[in-house]
Amino acid sequence: MASEVSRAPSPGPGESTVTTAVPARLDRLPWSRWHWMIVIGLGTVWILDGLEVTIVGNVAGRIAEDGSGLDITAAQITGVAAALYVAGACSGALFFGWLTDRYGRKRLFMVTLVVYLAATAMTALSFESWWFFLFRFLTGFGIGGEYAAINSAIDELIPSHYRGRVDLIINGSYWLGAIGGSLLSVVMLDTDIFPKDLGWRLSFALGVVLGLVILLVRRHVPESPRWQFIHGHGDEAEELVGAVEKEIEKEKGAPLPPPDREITIHQRKSIGFGLIAKTVFHTYPRRAVLGLSLFIGQAFLYNAITFGFGTILITFFDVPTGSTGYYFAVIAAGNFMGPLLLGKLFDTVGRRIMISSTYLLSGILLFGTAWLFDRGSLSATTLTACWCVVLFFASAGASSAYLTVSEIFPMETRAMAIAFFYALGTAAGGISGPLIFAELTESGVVGDTVLAFQIGAGLMCAAGLVAAFLAVNAERRSLEDIAEPLSTAQPSSSADTR
């Protein structure tokens, strides 16, 4: 199916039409130390997010105990506070996503990290439940902005040949933080080492220290040249790419091949929100359905498992509060191994096959886990093993949701598209999910927990079926080929909306 391309208006006063080979020059670069700097500077924040969320889940029981210094219940932490964190992430994604498309990737991925770090530090100082709730929301506000700013920057800086695997592995690195958070919580919850009212606070403080290190590294990550040449900074884009090319030629000891194409665009300072909305929903309606389905599916599956993880182990298998971190470290490892081992296949086998298969496999396997749990056939160890296998595939699928919405819409809408689908999908699964699943998993009734698993599994399978029909074959293709920029001066007659 094809439809007419929405087009940005002609340039206004002070704006011009330029021809550039910047996208092709970026895409034909071999992997280099410069790309590793991008990955480390931008991707490591996902480790922080994983550390943050996991610590909260694992220390919930301890914070709810008498003597923790905070009058709050475990249900409020895993339900209300978790929902507020996700609500903040959705709000932050939309707010900072709009700013990212308007003012650039670099400015915003510095600002969002500062917001995230400040709110995390304030969480460690919580003295009342309202304070804890407020700064959980603001922490989420910062991390939501990170998702929009970081994913758009990564996809615009990484060569098309590697874009799929790099994006998946970076998003999957969340689970390295989760492993760290799980093991850290074991130490911090040990009352022989730290008092009840101190250990959980230090957990948050250590996350702040790690974030400050990342902030220092991130200063060296450049602005996206793709954003620069569209928004009237063509000279800076040419200078940046030229410097990178010289650095890589020196590193490799060989000249780079010439770029194979150019693009002519109308430079614009900004693109109106109305045009962005029209582009996403009118020009690319099938892609909009795809993005929404992928985000809702993965959000519900993860909330079905992770937000009630510790409670399920404690309630049904009498696992001590201080030991749940060991179990979570195991499933976190499975989550990271999924994108790490399967990521390359998204660039070789292809997006459609890999996205649909990882979604469907994880959903089917979770249905199987629910059946075994209902029969009473699982122990804490075997349930964790089942979750580990489910999430091996689910993590690759969930990471591909971010990859998908960041590459299938035009350059000018990229950060806002990521923000919109993240916000809508995560709001559906991430706000209602914790509230629904907290009730189901804390009831102590086997059937309620089985229902939680089945909801997550069903929506994951449904998203996999949508992907089988609507996923875009974006592997190894330039972003400008997948979705032509709105500012293109010589547009093709139609847009590929498949």
Secondary structure, DSSP 8 states (H G I E B T S, - for coil): -EE---------TT--EEEE-HHHHHHT----HHHHHHIIIIITHHHHHHHHHHHHHHHHHHHTSTTSSS---HHIIIIIIHHHHHHHHHHHHHHHHHHHHHH-HHHHHHHHHHHHHHHHHHHHT--SHHHHHHHHHHHHHHHHHHHHHHHHHHHHHS-TTTHHHHHHHHHHTHHHHHHHHHHHHHHHT-TTTS-HHHHHHHHHHHHHHHHHHHHHHHTT----HHHHHHTT-HHHHHHHHHHHHHHHHHHHTS-----S--EEEE--S---HHHHHHIIIIISHHHHHHHHHHHHHHHHHHHHHHTTHHHHHHHHH---GGGHHHHHHHHHHHHHHHHHHHHHHHHHT-HHHHHHHHHHHHHHHHHHHHHHHHHT---HHHHHHHHHHHHHHHHHHHHHHHHHHHHSS-GGGHHHHHHHHHHHHHIIIIIHHHHHHHHHHHS--HHHHHHHHHHHHHHHHHHHHHHHHH----TT--HHHHS--TTBSS--S-EE--
